[in-house]
Structures are given as structure tokens and as C-alpha cells.
Amino acid sequence: MLRKLQEALSGRNSGMNQQPQFNGRLLDQRREDVYVLMHQQMSSMR
């Protein structure tokens, strides 16, 4: 039982040590989406 818990915890930690890969294209797309939405909101407030 203790061994299974240790294996589960060690497996969880190994996945957390990996850094996510940076996705520049996704960041640019999200930035454009936020820019458009922000301007739509601002224009509707006038």
C-alpha cells in the first residue's frame, strides 16, 4: 500500500517538473482577440 502511494506521488512530481512549451503563435492570437474585444467594448460604451 505504501509503495503504491509513493509511486503515485513520484509519478505526479515527475510531470510537474516539465516546463510547458512556449507557444508564440497562440499568444499572438490571444492578444489580438483581447485587443478586438476591448475595442468593441469601448465603442459600445460611447
PAGULUM-232747 format. One line per 5 residues: number of its first residue (from 0); for each residue x, y, z of N, C-alpha, C, O, CB. Coordinates in Angstrom, 3 decimals. Glycine has a CB too. Example, Ala and Ser with C-alpha at 12.3 -4.5 7.8 and 13.67 -1.06 7.14 Angstrom:
2
0) 13.190:-5.690:7.800:12.300:-4.500:7.800:13.200:-3.300:7.800:14.236:-3.319:8.465:11.308:-4.473:9.046 ~ 12.850:-2.250:7.080:13.670:-1.060:7.140:12.900:0.030:7.870:13.409:1.138:8.039:14.084:-0.598:5.725
REM end
This chain:
46
0) 0.832:-1.197:0.000:0.000:0.000:0.000:0.871:1.253:0.000:0.638:2.180:-0.777:-0.944:0.002:1.215 ~ 1.860:1.275:0.863:2.753:2.436:0.946:3.532:2.610:-0.352:3.767:3.731:-0.803:3.727:2.289:2.131 ~ 3.929:1.482:-0.949:4.685:1.550:-2.205:3.832:2.167:-3.317:4.335:2.954:-4.118:5.168:0.142:-2.622 ~ 2.543:1.812:-3.370:1.652:2.368:-4.388:1.490:3.870:-4.218:1.450:4.609:-5.201:0.287:1.689:-4.330 ~ 1.398:4.323:-2.968:1.299:5.760:-2.717:2.570:6.482:-3.144:2.516:7.560:-3.737:1.018:6.025:-1.237
5) 3.714:5.876:-2.835:4.985:6.504:-3.225:5.123:6.571:-4.734:5.606:7.570:-5.267:6.168:5.739:-2.630 ~ 4.702:5.515:-5.436:4.771:5.520:-6.898:3.844:6.576:-7.486:4.199:7.259:-8.447:4.413:4.138:-7.455 ~ 2.658:6.704:-6.907:1.710:7.698:-7.407:2.247:9.101:-7.200:2.129:9.952:-8.081:0.352:7.546:-6.715 ~ 2.839:9.345:-6.036:3.375:10.670:-5.763:4.604:10.970:-6.604:4.765:12.099:-7.066:3.712:10.803:-4.298 ~ 5.469:9.997:-6.813:6.663:10.234:-7.624:6.280:10.452:-9.085:6.929:11.240:-9.773:7.648:9.054:-7.500
10) 5.250:9.779:-9.573:4.781:9.983:-10.943:4.192:11.356:-11.127:4.350:11.965:-12.185:3.760:8.935:-11.317 ~ 3.513:11.854:-10.111:2.912:13.185:-10.177:3.998:14.258:-10.183:3.886:15.242:-10.915:1.949:13.405:-8.993 ~ 5.033:14.085:-9.390:6.112:15.077:-9.314:6.916:15.134:-10.601:7.359:16.209:-11.005:7.037:14.765:-8.146 ~ 7.114:13.983:-11.256:7.906:13.994:-12.483:7.199:14.787:-13.575:7.862:15.429:-14.390:8.179:12.561:-12.960 ~ 5.887:14.758:-13.611:5.149:15.532:-14.603:5.157:17.009:-14.312:5.055:17.825:-15.228:3.741:15.053:-14.684
15) 5.278:17.367:-13.048:5.262:18.779:-12.680:6.604:19.449:-12.946:6.674:20.673:-13.051:4.890:18.935:-11.215 ~ 7.671:18.659:-13.057:8.992:19.232:-13.281:9.195:19.671:-14.719:10.126:20.423:-15.008:10.056:18.238:-12.901 ~ 8.349:19.223:-15.618:8.471:19.602:-17.023:7.847:20.972:-17.231:6.729:21.235:-16.788:7.802:18.551:-17.944 ~ 8.580:21.834:-17.909:8.039:23.155:-18.197:7.215:23.098:-19.473:7.593:22.414:-20.425:9.169:24.201:-18.323 ~ 6.104:23.802:-19.503:5.314:23.822:-20.732:6.062:24.561:-21.833:6.828:25.489:-21.570:3.944:24.475:-20.486
20) 5.828:24.138:-23.060:6.485:24.803:-24.177:5.781:26.115:-24.484:4.556:26.212:-24.402:6.505:23.896:-25.420 ~ 6.566:27.115:-24.836:6.035:28.428:-25.167:5.459:28.403:-26.574:6.114:27.954:-27.515:7.127:29.511:-25.044 ~ 4.234:28.885:-26.711:3.556:28.912:-27.999:3.329:30.371:-28.379:2.337:30.975:-27.972:2.205:28.118:-27.952 ~ 4.240:30.931:-29.150:4.171:32.328:-29.528:2.983:32.653:-30.418:2.381:33.719:-30.295:5.425:32.720:-30.216 ~ 2.650:31.737:-31.308:1.515:31.980:-32.208:0.214:32.050:-31.427:-0.637:32.893:-31.709:1.426:30.882:-33.280
25) 0.055:31.168:-30.447:-1.152:31.183:-29.627:-1.217:32.469:-28.808:-2.290:33.052:-28.654:-1.194:29.952:-28.701 ~ -0.084:32.909:-28.286:-0.041:34.155:-27.529:-0.447:35.338:-28.409:-1.222:36.193:-27.981:1.363:34.380:-26.948 ~ 0.070:35.387:-29.624:-0.290:36.472:-30.544:-1.782:36.453:-30.868:-2.414:37.508:-30.927:0.527:36.365:-31.839 ~ -2.350:35.265:-31.078:-3.769:35.155:-31.393:-4.613:35.632:-30.217:-5.586:36.363:-30.405:-4.131:33.707:-31.760 ~ -4.247:35.226:-29.016:-4.998:35.663:-27.828:-4.884:37.174:-27.645:-5.850:37.834:-27.263:-4.486:34.935:-26.560
30) -3.719:37.708:-27.917:-3.517:39.155:-27.787:-4.409:39.902:-28.768:-5.016:40.914:-28.415:-2.037:39.525:-28.024 ~ -4.489:39.405:-29.998:-5.351:40.047:-30.994:-6.815:39.935:-30.592:-7.571:40.894:-30.750:-5.135:39.420:-32.382 ~ -7.226:38.780:-30.073:-8.613:38.598:-29.642:-8.970:39.579:-28.526:-10.045:40.178:-28.542:-8.843:37.153:-29.169 ~ -8.076:39.740:-27.571:-8.330:40.664:-26.461:-8.380:42.097:-26.969:-9.209:42.884:-26.511:-7.246:40.521:-25.371 ~ -7.516:42.445:-27.899:-7.496:43.791:-28.468:-8.823:44.106:-29.155:-9.384:45.185:-28.963:-6.333:43.937:-29.463
35) -9.324:43.163:-29.958:-10.582:43.365:-30.663:-11.740:43.495:-29.676:-12.567:44.399:-29.799:-10.841:42.211:-31.638 ~ -11.796:42.598:-28.705:-12.875:42.655:-27.718:-12.847:43.943:-26.906:-13.891:44.520:-26.602:-12.790:41.464:-26.786 ~ -11.654:44.383:-26.560:-11.515:45.608:-25.781:-12.050:46.805:-26.570:-12.753:47.653:-26.022:-10.041:45.834:-25.389 ~ -11.715:46.866:-27.847:-12.192:47.976:-28.659:-13.693:47.894:-28.922:-14.365:48.921:-29.012:-11.442:48.015:-29.973 ~ -14.216:46.691:-29.043:-15.669:46.543:-29.199:-16.383:47.034:-27.961:-17.405:47.714:-28.066:-16.047:45.079:-29.479
40) -15.869:46.707:-26.796:-16.478:47.147:-25.538:-16.390:48.658:-25.387:-17.347:49.301:-24.956:-15.801:46.462:-24.347 ~ -15.259:49.214:-25.738:-15.074:50.658:-25.612:-15.988:51.418:-26.563:-16.521:52.470:-26.211:-13.618:51.032:-25.879 ~ -16.169:50.882:-27.771:-17.037:51.574:-28.732:-18.511:51.471:-28.318:-19.298:52.363:-28.636:-16.842:50.988:-30.150 ~ -18.892:50.420:-27.627:-20.283:50.295:-27.207:-20.587:51.163:-25.992:-21.755:51.394:-25.680:-20.607:48.844:-26.899 ~ -19.575:51.638:-25.312:-19.788:52.496:-24.130:-20.036:53.946:-24.520:-20.479:54.741:-23.691:-18.581:52.419:-23.192
45) -19.762:54.295:-25.749:-19.914:55.694:-26.191:-21.325:56.017:-26.534:-21.623:57.147:-26.921:-19.040:55.981:-27.379
REM end
